[in-house]
Amino acid sequence: MKNKSYSNETKLITKQKPSYSTFLAIILFFILSSVQTCFANPISIDNYVGSIFLAIGIDLAADAAILIICYSILRRFDIISTLEFIKYIFVVMAMGLGIDLLCSPALGSGPIVYGLAAFILLSFFNYTFSKSSFELTAKEALVVGLCMGIFTNPIISVIIFANQTHNL
């Protein structure tokens, strides 16, 4: 008898409609990706060292917000509330910067090649790192990898910068 009631409870849980918070989170994804693109990449300040720290700080904040929203959509609040998650955010941000630098020679081949290379590397890294760090299922890790590959991809800023310099 317990198994039957347990299966009924499971059916009720899986048939819930998406809440407004899910839609709000999706909208925030688009806002955060544009904030990261507009502020982190084309910053120019007279103090070169200060501008580097400002860009890294904004990149870190945007990555953290995107990861928190992503794990919230997956309903993995147990992961967000740990110290390991904070360390995870710093590693993801550092590797994201490394991937951006690694892909920068591809910029000579055009923004499409650069964007595709950055997307593939960012998605693959975030998929494997999230799966191994928090023992996510393949589907959950795929969601994290694709979200980070799409929303932290620097191709948008490259296109904006290219259009700005072309119009000068």
C-alpha positions as a printed Julia matrix, in Angstrom:
168×3 Matrix{Float64}:
  0.0    0.0     0.0
  2.86   2.39    0.73
  4.33   1.9    -2.73
  1.05   2.88   -4.37
  0.74   6.12   -2.39
  4.38   6.9    -3.04
  3.88   6.53   -6.79
  0.82   8.8    -6.65
  2.85  11.46   -4.84
  5.59  11.14   -7.44
  3.08  11.61  -10.25
  1.75  14.77   -8.61
  5.22  16.22   -8.25
  6.25  15.57  -11.85
  3.03  17.03  -13.34
  3.44  20.52  -11.85
  3.27  23.43  -14.24
  6.26  25.75  -14.53
  6.01  28.6   -12.07
  6.4   32.28  -12.77
  9.84  32.14  -11.16
 11.04  29.9   -13.99
  9.92  32.42  -16.58
 11.48  35.23  -14.54
 14.75  33.3   -14.39
 14.77  32.88  -18.17
 14.23  36.61  -18.64
 17.04  37.32  -16.16
 19.35  35.1   -18.23
 18.93  37.39  -21.22
 19.4   40.5   -19.09
 22.56  39.14  -17.43
 24.13  38.07  -20.69
 23.68  41.55  -22.11
 24.97  43.14  -18.89
 28.07  40.99  -19.0
 28.61  41.76  -22.66
 28.1   45.5   -22.36
 30.06  46.14  -19.19
 32.72  43.48  -18.75
 34.32  43.38  -22.16
 34.56  46.85  -23.75
 35.42  48.76  -20.55
 38.08  51.4   -20.99
 39.4   53.26  -17.97
 42.53  55.38  -17.72
 43.84  53.03  -15.02
 44.61  49.79  -16.89
 44.96  47.65  -13.74
 41.73  49.05  -12.32
 39.86  48.26  -15.51
 41.11  44.66  -15.43
 39.87  44.19  -11.86
 36.56  45.84  -12.71
 36.05  43.61  -15.75
 36.93  40.48  -13.76
 34.59  41.54  -10.96
 31.7   42.09  -13.34
 32.48  38.8   -15.1
 32.52  36.99  -11.75
 29.22  38.55  -10.68
 27.54  37.71  -14.0
 28.85  34.12  -13.95
 27.69  33.7   -10.35
 24.23  35.06  -11.11
 23.83  32.85  -14.19
 24.96  29.75  -12.27
 22.66  30.51   -9.33
 19.7   30.96  -11.67
 20.62  27.81  -13.59
 20.87  25.66  -10.46
 17.65  27.23   -9.14
 15.83  26.22  -12.32
 17.15  22.7   -11.77
 15.88  22.96   -8.17
 19.3   22.09   -6.78
 19.21  24.53   -3.88
 21.31  22.1    -1.83
 24.25  22.84   -4.12
 23.87  26.63   -4.11
 24.08  26.85   -0.34
 27.53  25.25   -0.01
 31.05  26.62    0.19
 31.98  24.27   -2.65
 29.62  26.22   -4.92
 31.51  29.45   -4.22
 34.8   27.74   -5.1
 33.09  26.29   -8.17
 32.07  29.79   -9.34
 35.67  31.04   -9.09
 37.0   28.07  -11.06
 34.3   28.49  -13.72
 35.13  32.2   -14.05
 38.88  31.54  -14.3
 38.42  28.78  -16.87
 36.01  30.98  -18.82
 38.66  33.68  -19.07
 41.2   31.03  -20.08
 38.88  29.71  -22.78
 38.34  33.26  -24.06
 42.1   33.7   -24.33
 42.54  30.27  -25.92
 39.94  31.08  -28.57
 41.24  34.57  -29.32
 43.52  33.38  -32.18
 40.36  32.04  -33.86
 39.13  35.62  -34.07
 41.36  36.04  -37.13
 39.17  33.47  -38.88
 36.08  35.57  -38.19
 33.59  36.06  -35.4
 31.53  32.99  -36.32
 34.5   30.62  -35.92
 35.5   32.38  -32.7
 31.98  32.23  -31.29
 31.53  28.58  -32.21
 34.89  27.57  -30.72
 34.17  29.49  -27.5
 30.65  28.01  -27.3
 31.89  24.44  -27.7
 34.71  24.82  -25.17
 32.6   26.71  -22.6
 29.74  24.21  -22.9
 32.01  21.16  -22.7
 33.99  22.5   -19.74
 30.89  23.49  -17.77
 29.2   20.16  -18.57
 32.1   18.04  -17.37
 33.04  20.24  -14.43
 29.49  20.53  -13.07
 28.87  16.82  -13.52
 32.05  15.83  -11.7
 31.84  18.5    -9.0
 28.25  17.96   -7.87
 27.37  14.53   -9.24
 24.67  15.89  -11.51
 22.78  13.74  -13.95
 23.79  14.05  -17.59
 20.64  16.06  -18.34
 21.27  18.52  -15.48
 24.91  18.93  -16.46
 23.86  19.49  -20.08
 21.54  22.31  -18.99
 24.37  23.94  -17.02
 26.85  23.51  -19.87
 24.56  24.91  -22.53
 23.45  27.86  -20.4
 27.02  28.83  -19.64
 28.07  28.24  -23.27
 25.32  30.5   -24.54
 25.16  33.23  -21.92
 28.87  33.68  -21.21
 30.05  33.43  -24.8
 32.07  36.55  -25.67
 31.04  36.56  -29.33
 28.39  39.23  -28.79
 30.96  41.67  -27.44
 33.3   40.86  -30.34
 30.56  41.66  -32.85
 29.68  44.89  -30.98
 33.33  45.93  -30.82
 33.88  45.11  -34.51
 30.85  47.17  -35.49
 31.97  50.1   -33.34
 35.46  50.17  -34.82
 34.14  49.66  -38.34
 31.85  52.68  -38.03
 34.65  55.0   -36.88
